[in-house]
Amino acid sequence: MNVGVLGGGTMGLGIAQVSAQNGHKTILVDINKEVLDKSKTKLEKIMARLVEKGKILQDESIAIQSNIVYSTNIQDFKDCGIVIEAIIEDFSIKSEVFSKLESIVSKDCILASNTSSLSIASIGSSLKISNRIIGIHFFNPVPLMALVEIIPSIQTSDLILKNVKSLIDGWGKVAVVCKDTPGFIVNRVARPFYGEAIRIYEEGIADFATIDWAMTELGGFRMGPFTLMDYIGNDVNYTVTETVFSAFYFDPRYKPSFTQKRYKEAGFFGRKSGKGFFDYNDETLNVPPNKNRELGEQIFERILVMLINEAIDALFLNIASKEAIDLAMTKGVNYPKGLLMWADELGLDNVLSKLESMFNEYGEDRYRPSPLLKRMVKSGTKFFR
Ligand SMILES: NC(=O)c1ccc[n+]([C@@H]2O[C@H](COP(=O)([O-])OP(=O)(O)OC[C@H]3O[C@@H](n4cnc5c(N)ncnc54)[C@H](O)[C@@H]3O)[C@@H](O)[C@H]2O)c1
């Protein structure tokens, strides 16, 4: 099957690489010829490095690269069995592009979007045959990140879902199916990793370095929340938080913070601008963490129970299966453990009592425990045996 990828930027190139590595003739289309030239050179370098490291043979590298056709002409998708769109995150542009795509491809061609924040149902509404729309959400960098969220919308046929799932499984990815709701699994469940960390800082409980130390050293996370926000970029991360917040009809659980807003407004984006929560131009300016274990445990526990509550609520609302939710967080954002498994280990009664004590203390809806957690504590059940 020929695979079409629309958008030759960061995500599009990664998707095209994976598709080509799996033997598909892959058509990579971008409106900008310069982007395509840059992407081609980037792939050449990636392939050369893989050959150098002995991960692939020279012949394979040549075969993979010759599987990709770079083009600025969307008509080149006409023989594709699937087209995966990875262009700019703008609803009206995506809508227009999908209508155009439909006039080019065959009626059996699957049309997929890699959108992070738009609803698949809304993108599908621009199609005449709308049961072929589906979300295929890859993670960056695509060739390295195992997780792919597959999002059928209410229009998507069961057959399309089945075919896409088997295609992505065949590419050696970990595919999880989830509902067409804001943030899908990962970008929803991970919100407290940032939000609660910032809240702890805002209350003056600890500084950035101490919170990061608690989450990495005591919690086993690969990166602390502030280092991660600086890495993602405070502009990007703040915008995602704002989008998720409004998409959830302003549920206080997803409320953005003034702290990050100010960092964004000041241009303190993080690594890419040289300064964010930490200074990257002059690292001697960064204050070392306060390695008080008791304080660290409090910080880690507070963020962890908020993450667990979010994961439980996603299960409560049938966003995905319990296995999918745990896989999504371990394979999509490298959490040291699945959150539901972690909840079992901690004891659901302990998680509930911590949340209830915060809910009582603050009187804020963001700390409300998920009804499923309460039910499970009452019945003495666990997520996994
Ligand atoms: N970057 C990430 O970490 C990430 C992760 C998951 C999903 N996504 C989603 O993937 C999509 C692409 O993101 P990205 O980071 O690769 O962006 P990017 O800016 O690197 O690439 C987008 C490309 O689309 C091209 N483009 C714009 N309009 C076009 C059109 N009408 N026809 C053809 N090409 C067009 C641009 O020239 C650009 O090269 C977005 O929907 C984003 O939300 C991004």
The ligand as a MOL file (V3000), in Angstrom:
LIG
                    3D

  0  0  0     0  0            999 V3000
M  V30 BEGIN CTAB
M  V30 COUNTS 44 48 0 0 0
M  V30 BEGIN ATOM
M  V30 1 N 5.6090 18.6010 17.1760 0
M  V30 2 C 5.0750 17.7150 17.9870 0
M  V30 3 O 5.6590 17.3520 19.0270 0
M  V30 4 C 3.7450 17.0970 17.6570 0
M  V30 5 C 3.3650 15.8930 18.2850 0
M  V30 6 C 2.1620 15.2830 17.9290 0
M  V30 7 C 1.3310 15.8910 16.9760 0
M  V30 8 N 1.7160 17.0710 16.4010 0 CHG=1
M  V30 9 C 0.8030 17.6480 15.3640 0
M  V30 10 O 1.3570 17.3610 14.0870 0
M  V30 11 C 1.0300 18.4080 13.1580 0
M  V30 12 C 2.3120 18.9520 12.5440 0
M  V30 13 O 3.1850 19.4060 13.5600 0
M  V30 14 P 4.7520 19.6470 13.3120 0
M  V30 15 O 5.3610 19.8600 14.6470 0
M  V30 16 O 5.2910 18.5990 12.4200 0 CHG=-1
M  V30 17 O 4.7070 21.0450 12.5270 0
M  V30 18 P 5.8030 21.6670 11.5560 0
M  V30 19 O 5.5820 23.1310 11.6000 0
M  V30 20 O 7.1650 21.1220 11.8300 0
M  V30 21 O 5.3720 21.1230 10.1070 0
M  V30 22 C 4.1640 21.4790 9.4860 0
M  V30 23 C 4.4110 21.4980 7.9770 0
M  V30 24 O 3.1690 21.6260 7.3000 0
M  V30 25 C 3.4090 22.3790 6.1230 0
M  V30 26 N 2.1150 22.8740 5.6390 0
M  V30 27 C 1.3640 23.8490 6.1690 0
M  V30 28 N 0.2240 23.9840 5.4590 0
M  V30 29 C 0.2690 23.0610 4.4700 0
M  V30 30 C -0.6130 22.6810 3.4200 0
M  V30 31 N -1.7780 23.3200 3.2340 0
M  V30 32 N -0.2390 21.6730 2.5970 0
M  V30 33 C 0.9360 21.0410 2.7670 0
M  V30 34 N 1.8110 21.3570 3.7450 0
M  V30 35 C 1.4780 22.3460 4.5890 0
M  V30 36 C 4.3970 23.4460 6.5270 0
M  V30 37 O 5.1020 23.9510 5.4160 0
M  V30 38 C 5.2790 22.6740 7.5060 0
M  V30 39 O 6.4300 22.1610 6.8630 0
M  V30 40 C 0.2090 19.4170 13.9520 0
M  V30 41 O -1.1500 19.1250 13.7760 0
M  V30 42 C 0.6360 19.1460 15.4050 0
M  V30 43 O -0.3600 19.5140 16.3250 0
M  V30 44 C 2.8980 17.6770 16.7010 0
M  V30 END ATOM
M  V30 BEGIN BOND
M  V30 1 1 1 2
M  V30 2 2 2 3
M  V30 3 1 2 4
M  V30 4 1 4 5
M  V30 5 2 4 44
M  V30 6 2 5 6
M  V30 7 1 6 7
M  V30 8 2 7 8
M  V30 9 1 8 9
M  V30 10 1 8 44
M  V30 11 1 9 10
M  V30 12 1 9 42
M  V30 13 1 10 11
M  V30 14 1 11 12
M  V30 15 1 11 40
M  V30 16 1 12 13
M  V30 17 1 13 14
M  V30 18 2 14 15
M  V30 19 1 14 16
M  V30 20 1 14 17
M  V30 21 1 17 18
M  V30 22 2 18 19
M  V30 23 1 18 20
M  V30 24 1 18 21
M  V30 25 1 21 22
M  V30 26 1 22 23
M  V30 27 1 23 24
M  V30 28 1 23 38
M  V30 29 1 24 25
M  V30 30 1 25 26
M  V30 31 1 25 36
M  V30 32 1 26 27
M  V30 33 1 26 35
M  V30 34 2 27 28
M  V30 35 1 28 29
M  V30 36 1 29 30
M  V30 37 2 29 35
M  V30 38 1 30 31
M  V30 39 2 30 32
M  V30 40 1 32 33
M  V30 41 2 33 34
M  V30 42 1 34 35
M  V30 43 1 36 37
M  V30 44 1 36 38
M  V30 45 1 38 39
M  V30 46 1 40 41
M  V30 47 1 40 42
M  V30 48 1 42 43
M  V30 END BOND
M  V30 END CTAB
M  END
